[in-house]
Amino acid sequence: MVGDSDDARLIGIPVDLDSQPVDIYSGVARHSGKLWASLHSPAAPTKTLLLVIHPSSNFLGHYLLPVAASLGVAAAGMTTRYIGNDTTLIMENCVLDIASGIRHFRGLGYERVILVGNSGGGGLAALYQSQAERPTITRTPAGDPPDLTAADLPTADAVVAFMAHPGRAAVYTNWLDPAITTEADPRQRDPTLDMFDLRNGPPYSADFLARYRAAQVSRNDRITGWVLSALAAGPDDLPFVVHGTCADPRFADLSIEPDDRTAGTLWGPAQAANLMPASLGHYTSLRSWLSQWSVATSNCDGPAQIGRVSAPVLVLYGTADQACFRSDALSLYEAVTHDRKRLTCIKGATHYFQGQPDLLGQAASQMIDWLREQELA
Protein backbone atom coordinates (compact mmCIF):
# COMPACT_ATOMS: atom_id res chain seq x y z
CA MET A 1 0.00 0.00 0.00
CA VAL A 2 1.04 3.59 -0.57
CA GLY A 3 3.09 4.85 2.38
CA ASP A 4 3.19 1.49 4.12
CA SER A 5 6.84 1.67 5.25
CA ASP A 6 10.16 3.39 4.77
CA ASP A 7 11.84 0.19 3.55
CA ALA A 8 12.70 -0.53 -0.07
CA ARG A 9 10.27 -2.75 -1.94
CA LEU A 10 10.98 -4.33 -5.33
CA ILE A 11 8.21 -3.57 -7.82
CA GLY A 12 7.68 -5.56 -11.02
CA ILE A 13 6.36 -3.41 -13.87
CA PRO A 14 4.53 -5.32 -16.63
CA VAL A 15 5.89 -4.61 -20.12
CA ASP A 16 6.25 -6.46 -23.43
CA LEU A 17 9.97 -7.02 -24.01
CA ASP A 18 9.83 -10.05 -26.29
CA SER A 19 9.91 -8.09 -29.55
CA GLN A 20 11.88 -8.02 -32.80
CA PRO A 21 14.61 -7.16 -33.47
CA VAL A 22 16.16 -8.77 -30.41
CA ASP A 23 17.95 -6.05 -28.45
CA ILE A 24 18.24 -7.78 -25.06
CA TYR A 25 20.74 -10.64 -24.83
CA SER A 26 19.09 -12.44 -21.90
CA GLY A 27 16.15 -14.64 -22.78
CA VAL A 28 15.18 -14.67 -19.11
CA ALA A 29 14.81 -10.87 -19.21
CA ARG A 30 13.03 -10.86 -22.58
CA HIS A 31 10.47 -13.45 -21.56
CA SER A 32 9.88 -12.14 -18.04
CA GLY A 33 7.46 -9.44 -19.15
CA LYS A 34 8.72 -7.12 -16.44
CA LEU A 35 10.87 -4.13 -15.69
CA TRP A 36 11.88 -3.35 -12.13
CA ALA A 37 11.79 -0.48 -9.67
CA SER A 38 12.86 -0.06 -6.07
CA LEU A 39 10.17 1.79 -4.11
CA HIS A 40 10.94 3.70 -0.92
CA SER A 41 7.80 4.83 0.91
CA PRO A 42 7.60 7.39 3.73
CA ALA A 43 6.10 6.61 7.12
CA ALA A 44 2.92 8.58 6.34
CA PRO A 45 0.82 7.85 3.23
CA THR A 46 1.52 10.02 0.20
CA LYS A 47 0.03 10.38 -3.26
CA THR A 48 3.24 11.82 -4.75
CA LEU A 49 6.00 9.70 -6.26
CA LEU A 50 9.43 10.68 -7.56
CA LEU A 51 10.24 8.30 -10.44
CA VAL A 52 14.02 8.43 -10.95
CA ILE A 53 15.11 7.31 -14.42
CA HIS A 54 18.12 6.83 -16.70
CA PRO A 55 18.43 5.09 -20.09
CA SER A 56 20.64 2.26 -18.80
CA SER A 57 21.96 2.80 -15.25
CA ASN A 58 20.79 0.55 -12.44
CA PHE A 59 18.84 2.95 -10.23
CA LEU A 60 17.41 0.31 -7.88
CA GLY A 61 19.84 1.54 -5.21
CA HIS A 62 19.77 5.22 -6.13
CA TYR A 63 21.05 7.52 -3.40
CA LEU A 64 18.04 9.89 -3.63
CA LEU A 65 15.39 7.28 -2.79
CA PRO A 66 15.70 6.86 1.01
CA VAL A 67 16.38 10.57 1.53
CA ALA A 68 13.23 11.59 -0.35
CA ALA A 69 11.19 9.04 1.62
CA SER A 70 12.56 10.43 4.89
CA LEU A 71 11.23 13.84 3.81
CA GLY A 72 7.72 12.52 3.23
CA VAL A 73 7.64 11.76 -0.51
CA ALA A 74 7.73 8.29 -2.05
CA ALA A 75 10.55 7.63 -4.50
CA ALA A 76 11.25 4.81 -6.93
CA GLY A 77 14.39 4.09 -8.92
CA MET A 78 13.38 2.46 -12.18
CA THR A 79 15.32 0.40 -14.71
CA THR A 80 14.69 0.27 -18.43
CA ARG A 81 15.04 -2.89 -20.51
CA TYR A 82 18.65 -1.84 -21.14
CA ILE A 83 19.78 -2.00 -17.51
CA GLY A 84 23.57 -2.20 -17.35
CA ASN A 85 24.03 -2.50 -21.13
CA ASP A 86 23.48 0.34 -23.60
CA THR A 87 25.10 -1.48 -26.54
CA THR A 88 21.80 -1.87 -28.41
CA LEU A 89 19.86 0.85 -26.59
CA ILE A 90 17.06 2.60 -28.49
CA MET A 91 15.94 5.84 -26.84
CA GLU A 92 12.40 5.48 -28.21
CA ASN A 93 12.04 2.11 -26.44
CA CYS A 94 13.13 3.79 -23.21
CA VAL A 95 10.16 6.14 -23.65
CA LEU A 96 7.84 3.12 -23.79
CA ASP A 97 9.45 1.70 -20.66
CA ILE A 98 8.93 4.92 -18.70
CA ALA A 99 5.29 4.97 -19.83
CA SER A 100 4.86 1.48 -18.37
CA GLY A 101 6.35 2.71 -15.10
CA ILE A 102 4.11 5.76 -14.82
CA ARG A 103 0.99 3.72 -15.62
CA HIS A 104 1.92 1.07 -13.06
CA PHE A 105 2.61 3.47 -10.22
CA ARG A 106 -0.56 5.41 -10.92
CA GLY A 107 -2.33 2.08 -10.64
CA LEU A 108 -0.76 1.63 -7.21
CA GLY A 109 -2.41 4.86 -6.05
CA TYR A 110 0.16 7.54 -6.78
CA GLU A 111 -1.81 10.41 -8.26
CA ARG A 112 1.16 12.69 -8.90
CA VAL A 113 4.21 11.20 -10.62
CA ILE A 114 7.28 13.42 -10.89
CA LEU A 115 9.78 12.33 -13.53
CA VAL A 116 13.32 12.79 -12.20
CA GLY A 117 15.94 12.47 -14.93
CA ASN A 118 19.31 11.99 -13.25
CA SER A 119 22.57 12.37 -15.22
CA GLY A 120 21.85 10.78 -18.62
CA GLY A 121 18.21 10.65 -17.58
CA GLY A 122 17.86 14.41 -18.01
CA GLY A 123 17.57 14.33 -21.78
CA LEU A 124 15.42 11.19 -21.60
CA ALA A 125 12.98 12.82 -19.14
CA ALA A 126 12.66 15.79 -21.50
CA LEU A 127 12.09 13.46 -24.47
CA TYR A 128 9.49 11.46 -22.59
CA GLN A 129 7.42 14.39 -21.39
CA SER A 130 7.59 16.13 -24.76
CA GLN A 131 6.27 13.03 -26.53
CA ALA A 132 3.68 12.35 -23.82
CA GLU A 133 2.27 15.87 -24.15
CA ARG A 134 2.54 16.25 -27.93
CA PRO A 135 3.86 13.15 -29.68
CA THR A 136 5.66 13.64 -32.99
CA ILE A 137 8.04 10.68 -33.37
CA THR A 138 6.71 7.96 -35.66
CA ARG A 139 9.88 5.86 -35.93
CA THR A 140 13.45 5.60 -34.70
CA PRO A 141 16.22 7.35 -36.67
CA ALA A 142 16.89 3.98 -38.36
CA GLY A 143 13.28 3.84 -39.53
CA ASP A 144 12.13 1.16 -37.06
CA PRO A 145 9.22 1.03 -34.58
CA PRO A 146 8.04 2.25 -32.14
CA ASP A 147 5.60 4.88 -33.33
CA LEU A 148 5.29 7.11 -30.28
CA THR A 149 2.29 8.95 -31.76
CA ALA A 150 0.34 5.68 -31.44
CA ALA A 151 1.65 4.76 -27.98
CA ASP A 152 -0.03 5.19 -24.59
CA LEU A 153 2.25 7.75 -22.94
CA PRO A 154 0.74 9.14 -19.71
CA THR A 155 2.13 12.57 -18.87
CA ALA A 156 4.18 13.15 -15.73
CA ASP A 157 3.06 15.96 -13.43
CA ALA A 158 6.48 17.66 -13.43
CA VAL A 159 10.00 17.10 -14.72
CA VAL A 160 13.18 17.38 -12.65
CA ALA A 161 16.58 17.44 -14.37
CA PHE A 162 18.83 16.32 -11.50
CA MET A 163 22.62 16.53 -11.95
CA ALA A 164 21.79 16.08 -15.62
CA HIS A 165 23.25 16.75 -19.04
CA PRO A 166 21.14 17.67 -22.08
CA GLY A 167 21.22 14.30 -23.84
CA ARG A 168 23.45 11.33 -24.62
CA ALA A 169 24.37 12.45 -28.14
CA ALA A 170 25.30 15.94 -26.93
CA VAL A 171 27.44 14.83 -24.01
CA TYR A 172 29.03 12.08 -26.12
CA THR A 173 30.05 14.58 -28.77
CA ASN A 174 31.47 16.95 -26.15
CA TRP A 175 33.55 14.05 -24.80
CA LEU A 176 34.57 12.46 -28.11
CA ASP A 177 38.31 12.46 -28.83
CA PRO A 178 38.83 14.27 -32.18
CA ALA A 179 42.55 13.45 -32.31
CA ILE A 180 41.78 9.86 -33.34
CA THR A 181 42.26 9.71 -37.11
CA THR A 182 41.65 5.98 -37.69
CA GLU A 183 38.59 4.44 -36.02
CA ALA A 184 40.20 1.00 -35.87
CA ASP A 185 43.35 2.22 -34.09
CA PRO A 186 43.15 4.92 -31.37
CA ARG A 187 46.95 5.19 -31.41
CA GLN A 188 46.77 6.96 -34.76
CA ARG A 189 46.38 10.56 -33.61
CA ASP A 190 46.48 14.12 -34.92
CA PRO A 191 48.79 15.94 -32.49
CA THR A 192 47.24 19.31 -33.36
CA LEU A 193 43.91 18.12 -31.94
CA ASP A 194 45.23 16.13 -28.97
CA MET A 195 44.18 17.49 -25.57
CA PHE A 196 46.65 15.07 -23.98
CA ASP A 197 49.61 16.54 -25.90
CA LEU A 198 51.12 18.99 -23.44
CA ARG A 199 52.08 21.31 -26.29
CA ASN A 200 48.36 22.13 -26.59
CA GLY A 201 47.71 22.65 -22.87
CA PRO A 202 46.20 22.81 -20.39
CA PRO A 203 45.36 25.60 -20.33
CA TYR A 204 43.94 25.44 -23.85
CA SER A 205 43.76 28.47 -26.11
CA ALA A 206 40.49 29.75 -27.55
CA ASP A 207 41.69 28.82 -31.04
CA PHE A 208 42.50 25.24 -29.97
CA LEU A 209 39.12 24.86 -28.28
CA ALA A 210 37.25 26.15 -31.33
CA ARG A 211 39.07 23.72 -33.64
CA TYR A 212 38.66 20.93 -31.10
CA ARG A 213 34.90 21.37 -30.72
CA ALA A 214 34.38 21.53 -34.49
CA ALA A 215 36.48 18.39 -34.95
CA GLN A 216 34.43 16.53 -32.33
CA VAL A 217 31.23 17.21 -34.27
CA SER A 218 32.98 16.21 -37.51
CA ARG A 219 34.07 12.89 -36.03
CA ASN A 220 30.57 12.16 -34.73
CA ASP A 221 29.16 13.01 -38.18
CA ARG A 222 31.74 10.80 -39.92
CA ILE A 223 30.71 7.84 -37.78
CA THR A 224 27.05 8.58 -38.52
CA GLY A 225 27.81 8.63 -42.24
CA TRP A 226 29.54 5.26 -41.99
CA VAL A 227 26.64 3.84 -39.96
CA LEU A 228 24.08 4.94 -42.56
CA SER A 229 26.16 3.39 -45.34
CA ALA A 230 26.57 0.16 -43.38
CA LEU A 231 22.82 -0.09 -42.74
CA ALA A 232 22.09 0.53 -46.41
CA ALA A 233 24.45 -2.28 -47.37
CA GLY A 234 23.05 -4.74 -44.80
CA PRO A 235 22.73 -6.85 -42.72
CA ASP A 236 20.10 -5.31 -40.48
CA ASP A 237 22.52 -4.36 -37.68
CA LEU A 238 26.13 -4.74 -36.59
CA PRO A 239 28.05 -4.07 -33.40
CA PHE A 240 31.12 -1.83 -33.42
CA VAL A 241 33.60 -0.11 -31.11
CA VAL A 242 34.17 3.62 -30.68
CA HIS A 243 37.49 4.57 -29.09
CA GLY A 244 38.20 7.74 -27.18
CA THR A 245 35.01 8.83 -25.41
CA CYS A 246 36.26 10.80 -22.38
CA ALA A 247 38.21 13.68 -23.92
CA ASP A 248 36.38 16.85 -22.92
CA PRO A 249 38.96 19.62 -22.34
CA ARG A 250 36.93 20.66 -19.27
CA PHE A 251 38.19 17.52 -17.58
CA ALA A 252 41.74 18.88 -17.60
CA ASP A 253 41.39 22.66 -17.80
CA LEU A 254 39.46 24.01 -14.83
CA SER A 255 39.54 27.53 -16.29
CA ILE A 256 36.93 26.40 -18.82
CA GLU A 257 33.59 26.93 -17.06
CA PRO A 258 35.27 27.43 -13.67
CA ASP A 259 33.43 26.04 -10.66
CA ASP A 260 34.23 23.86 -7.63
CA ARG A 261 35.06 20.64 -9.49
CA THR A 262 38.41 18.88 -9.41
CA ALA A 263 40.25 17.77 -12.55
CA GLY A 264 39.38 14.35 -13.95
CA THR A 265 36.34 12.27 -14.85
CA LEU A 266 33.92 9.97 -13.04
CA TRP A 267 36.29 7.12 -13.95
CA GLY A 268 39.57 8.76 -12.94
CA PRO A 269 42.13 10.82 -14.90
CA ALA A 270 40.85 11.74 -18.35
CA GLN A 271 43.71 10.18 -20.33
CA ALA A 272 43.08 6.78 -18.74
CA ALA A 273 39.28 7.02 -18.82
CA ASN A 274 39.37 8.00 -22.51
CA LEU A 275 40.26 4.46 -23.58
CA MET A 276 38.96 2.53 -20.55
CA PRO A 277 36.54 -0.20 -21.68
CA ALA A 278 34.06 0.58 -18.87
CA SER A 279 33.73 4.32 -19.51
CA LEU A 280 31.18 6.03 -21.74
CA GLY A 281 29.78 4.48 -24.91
CA HIS A 282 32.65 2.39 -26.32
CA TYR A 283 30.36 -0.39 -27.59
CA THR A 284 27.31 0.18 -29.74
CA SER A 285 25.34 -1.07 -32.72
CA LEU A 286 24.44 0.69 -35.94
CA ARG A 287 20.81 1.28 -34.98
CA SER A 288 21.66 2.24 -31.43
CA TRP A 289 24.24 4.76 -32.64
CA LEU A 290 21.61 6.63 -34.64
CA SER A 291 19.14 6.69 -31.75
CA GLN A 292 21.54 7.20 -28.86
CA TRP A 293 24.88 8.73 -29.83
CA SER A 294 24.56 10.51 -33.18
CA VAL A 295 24.30 14.26 -32.69
CA ALA A 296 22.79 14.56 -36.18
CA THR A 297 20.03 11.96 -35.86
CA SER A 298 19.15 11.27 -32.20
CA ASN A 299 15.70 12.40 -31.08
CA CYS A 300 16.98 12.80 -27.52
CA ASP A 301 18.01 16.45 -27.75
CA GLY A 302 17.15 17.63 -24.24
CA PRO A 303 16.82 21.39 -24.84
CA ALA A 304 14.79 20.90 -28.03
CA GLN A 305 12.45 18.45 -26.33
CA ILE A 306 12.07 20.30 -23.03
CA GLY A 307 11.16 23.43 -24.97
CA ARG A 308 7.94 21.64 -25.95
CA VAL A 309 7.02 20.73 -22.35
CA SER A 310 4.20 22.53 -20.53
CA ALA A 311 4.62 20.78 -17.15
CA PRO A 312 6.65 22.46 -14.36
CA VAL A 313 10.41 21.95 -14.68
CA LEU A 314 13.12 22.03 -12.00
CA VAL A 315 16.78 21.96 -13.06
CA LEU A 316 19.11 21.15 -10.16
CA TYR A 317 22.88 20.91 -10.52
CA GLY A 318 26.02 20.74 -8.38
CA THR A 319 28.95 23.13 -8.62
CA ALA A 320 31.54 20.35 -8.16
CA ASP A 321 30.08 17.94 -10.71
CA GLN A 322 32.76 16.53 -13.04
CA ALA A 323 30.27 15.23 -15.60
CA CYS A 324 27.30 17.61 -15.83
CA PHE A 325 28.34 21.25 -15.94
CA ARG A 326 26.54 24.53 -15.27
CA SER A 327 26.22 25.12 -19.02
CA ASP A 328 24.39 21.78 -19.29
CA ALA A 329 21.92 22.88 -16.64
CA LEU A 330 21.50 26.28 -18.27
CA SER A 331 20.85 24.75 -21.68
CA LEU A 332 17.90 22.83 -20.24
CA TYR A 333 16.59 25.64 -18.03
CA GLU A 334 16.77 28.34 -20.71
CA ALA A 335 15.01 26.11 -23.25
CA VAL A 336 11.86 25.90 -21.08
CA THR A 337 9.37 28.35 -22.58
CA HIS A 338 7.05 28.85 -19.61
CA ASP A 339 7.60 30.46 -16.19
CA ARG A 340 6.87 27.42 -14.00
CA LYS A 341 10.55 26.60 -13.92
CA ARG A 342 13.45 26.94 -11.49
CA LEU A 343 17.23 26.64 -11.70
CA THR A 344 18.89 25.57 -8.44
CA CYS A 345 22.51 24.79 -7.65
CA ILE A 346 23.97 22.91 -4.69
CA LYS A 347 27.34 24.47 -3.96
CA GLY A 348 30.09 21.89 -3.66
CA ALA A 349 27.94 18.93 -4.71
CA THR A 350 29.62 16.24 -6.80
CA HIS A 351 27.88 14.03 -9.34
CA TYR A 352 27.14 11.17 -6.92
CA PHE A 353 27.18 13.13 -3.62
CA GLN A 354 29.79 10.67 -2.34
CA GLY A 355 30.61 11.51 1.27
CA GLN A 356 28.21 14.47 1.09
CA PRO A 357 25.08 13.44 3.03
CA ASP A 358 24.34 17.02 4.08
CA LEU A 359 24.46 18.27 0.49
CA LEU A 360 22.30 15.35 -0.66
CA GLY A 361 19.77 16.24 2.02
CA GLN A 362 19.85 19.85 0.86
CA ALA A 363 19.24 18.81 -2.75
CA ALA A 364 16.33 16.54 -1.79
CA SER A 365 14.82 19.22 0.42
CA GLN A 366 14.99 21.83 -2.33
CA MET A 367 13.41 19.41 -4.77
CA ILE A 368 10.53 18.58 -2.44
CA ASP A 369 10.05 22.19 -1.33
CA TRP A 370 9.69 23.15 -4.98
CA LEU A 371 7.11 20.40 -5.51
CA ARG A 372 5.12 21.71 -2.56
CA GLU A 373 5.23 25.21 -4.03
CA GLN A 374 3.80 23.70 -7.22
CA GLU A 375 1.14 21.95 -5.07
CA LEU A 376 2.45 18.57 -6.21
CA ALA A 377 3.54 17.22 -2.81
N, C-alpha and C positions, 0 to 999 in steps of 0.2 A: 504494500500500500504506500501511497505517497506520504513521505515524511515519517516512515515507520522506524528508522534508526539512523545513526550516523556512521554505520559500517558500510563498506563497499559491497555491492551486490552485482553479480554478473548477469547481464541482460542479453538474451538472444533476440535478435531482430530479424524477422522473416524477410527473405529476399531471394529472388531467382538468380542464381549464379551459374547455373549449368547451361551456358549459352555458347554460341559459336561467333567468332573464332575463339578457341580456347586461349584464355589469357591468365589463367591461374594454374600453376603446375600441379598442385595437390588435388587429387580426386576427392579426398575426404572433405576438403574445403568446398569444392565445387558442388558436391552432392548434398552438403549439409543443409542448404537452404537458409543459412543464417549468417548474419554479421553479429559483432559483439560490442557491448558497451559496459563500462564499469560505472555503476550508479552510486553516488554518495548522497545520502539524504540527511537533512538536518533533523534535530530533535523534534521540532514542531512541524506540523504539516505545511506544505507550501504548494502553490500551483505554478511556480516559476522554475524553469530548468535551464541551466547553462549547458549547451551541447557543444563540447570542445572537439574540433575536427582538424584533420590534416589529410592530405592525399594518401600517404603511405605510412606515417609514423604510428607506432603502437602507443596509443594514448590511454590504455587501460589503467596505467599507473600515473597519470598526469599529476604534476605537482599542485595544480590549481584546485583539484576536486575536493580534497578534505578541507581545505581552507575556506572555499566557498560555502560548503555545508556547515562549517562552524559559524559562519556569519548569517545563516538562516535561509540560504538558497540551495536547492538541489543542483547537483552538477554531475554530468556524465561525460566520460571520455570515450569516444566512439572510434572504431576502426572501419576502414573501407575494405573492399575485397582485396586490395593490394597491400595489406598489412605487411610491413617489413620487406617488400620487394616491389620497387617501381619500374622494373625492367620492361614490363608490357603495359604500364599504367595508361589508361585512357581517362582524361579529365572528365569527359561527358558521362562516363560510367560512375565516377565518383559523385556526380550530381545525383544520379539515381539512388546511390547508396545513402546519401544524406537525406533524401526524400523519404526513404524507408525508415530511417531513424526518427525523423520528425513525426511521421504518421504514428509510429509505434509508441513514442513517448506521449503523444497527445492521447492515444488510446489508454494509456496508463493513468490519465487524469491530469497531466500537466497542460494547463490552458495556455501558458505563455512560454514559448521555446525561444531562447536567445542563442543565436548561432555564433560561437566563439571560434574564429579562425586564428590558430596559433602558428607562428612561423610560416611555413609553406601553406598553412591553412587560410592565411589572409586572402590571397587571391582566389582560392577555391570558395570561401564564404561569399565573396563578392559575386563570383560567377553564379553560385547557387541562387542567391537571393534575386539577382537580376533576372535569371531565367524563370524563377518561380513567380515573380511579379509580371514579367512581360517576356515570355519565351520567344526566342528568335532562331535558335540553333536547330537545324533539321538533320544534321549529320556531323560526324567528326571531320577533322581536316583531311582525313584519308578517304572520305566519302562513305563511311560505314555508319550503321546505327550506333547509338540511339537517336531518335528524333525527339528532342526535348519539348517541341511544341505539342506533341501528342502524349507527353508523360504527365503523371499525377505528381505535381511538385508543390506541396503545401508551403506557403510562405512562412518564414520565421518572423517573430515579432520585433526583432532588432538584430543588428550585426555588430560584433565586436572584433576588430582587428587587433590582436594581442601579440606584441613582440613579433610583428608580421612584416613580410616583404610583399611587394605588389604582384607577385606571380612567379611561377617556376621558370618560365621562359625568360622573364626579365632578369631575375637574379642569376640564372645560369649564364646568360650572356655577359652580365657584369663580372662574372667570375671566370669566364672562359679564357684560357691562355692563348693569346694571339701570336705568340712567338713560335708555336708549333707549325712547321711548314709542311710536314708529311703526316697525314692522319695515322698511318701504320707505325710510325716511329717517333715518339715524343722527344727523342734525342736530337732530331733534326730541327734546329731552331734558328730564328732570325734574331741576331743579337741586338738589332736596333729596336726590337719590340719586346725585349726580355726584361721583365720587372725584377728578375733575380740576378741580372748582370749589374754589378755594382757601378759600372760606368753610367748607368741610367738613373741611379738613385737607390734608395730614398735619400733625400726628398726627390720627387719627380717634378720635372718642369711642366709648365702648362702645355708646351708644344708636344712633349712626350705623351702626356695624358690624352690630348686630343687625338693623336695618331693611334694610341693604344685603344681607346674606346671605339674608334671607327673600325679598327682591325678586328676587334672582338665581334662586332656586328657582322663584318664581312665573313669571318670564319663560321659563325652560326649560319649565315645565309648559304655559304658553300656547302655545308653539311646538308642543309635542307634541299638544295639543288640535287645533290647526290642521292638523297633519300627518295625524292620524287622520281628520279630516273630509274632507281632500283625497283621501286614499286611498279612503274610502267613496264619494266622488263619482266617482272615476276621472279620468283613465286610470290604468294600473297604477302609474306612478311619474312623478315630476317633479323636476327640479333646482330648488334655490332658494339664496338667499344669506342668511347670518346676519351682521349687522354687530356689531362691538364684542365681541371675544372675548379680549381681553388686559387685563382691568380688575379684577384681584385687588388689593385694598388693600395686601396684603403686598409688592407690587412697589414701592410708594412709601413705606410706613410701616415702617421697620425695627424699630420697637418692638413690632410684632405678630410673635410667634414670633421673638424676637431670636436671631441667630446671626452667622456671619461673612460673610454675603452682602452684596453692594452693591445699591443701588437699581437698578431696571430689570428688563427681561425678556431672554430669549434673543435677541430681535430688536431690542433697543435700548430707549430710554425708553418707558414704558408708554403714554403718550398717543399716540405715533406708532404703536406696535405694535398698539394696539387696533383700528385701522382699516386696517392694512397688509394688502394682499391676500395676501401670502405667510405671514402668521402663522396661528395655530391656527384650523382648522375654519370658514372663511368660506363654503365651498362644499359643499353636500351634496345628497342626494336624500331623498325622503320615507322610503323604506325604510331607507336608511342612517342617517337621523336616529334612527329608533326603535331600531336595533341598536347604534349607535355613540355618539350624543350625548345621548339622552334619559335624564335621571336617573330617570324613572319607569318606563321600559320596558327599558332595556339589561340584558342578561344579564351584562355584563362589570363586575360590582361586585366589585372585588378582595378586600376584606375578607370579604364573604359567601362568595365562592368559595374563598378560601384557608383559611377555617375548616373546609372539608370535606376538606382535603388531609391525607393521612397520611404522605407523603414528607417527608424533612428539608427545612427552609426556612431560608435565610439572607437577611436583609434588610440591605443595605449602602447607606449614604447619605453625602452630603458636607455639611459644615456651611456651605459657601459656595454651595450650589446655589440658583440663582434660580428654578428651576421645580418641583423636588420637595423639599418641606420636611420637617423632622423629624416633624411631625404626620402626614405621608403615610406615612413609614416606620413610625411607631408604629401607625398604623391597620392596616397589614398584619401587623406582628409580633404585636400583641396579639390579632389575630383567630385566629392559629394555636392550635389546641387541644391540641397535644401538646408534649413537652419537647425534641424534637430540632430546636430552632430557636435562632437567634442574631441579635441586633441589633448591628451594627457601624457606627461612623461613622469617616469619614476627615476629620480636622480640616483645614479650609481648602480642601477639594476643591470645585471648581466642577462644573457639570453635564457638561461635555465634557472636563474635565481639560486645557484648553488651557494650554500653557506650564507644565504641572505633571507632568513625567515621573516625578519621585520619588513623588508622591502616587498616580499611576496604578500604579506598581510596588507601592506599599504596598497598594493596594486589591486588585490581582491576587493578591498574596502571601497576603493574609488570606483571600481567597476559596478559594484552592487549599489553604492550610493547613486550613481548615475541612473541605474535601472529604476530605482525608487523615484528619482526626479521625473522619469518618463512614465511613472505609474505602471511599471512592468514587474515590480517586485514588492 
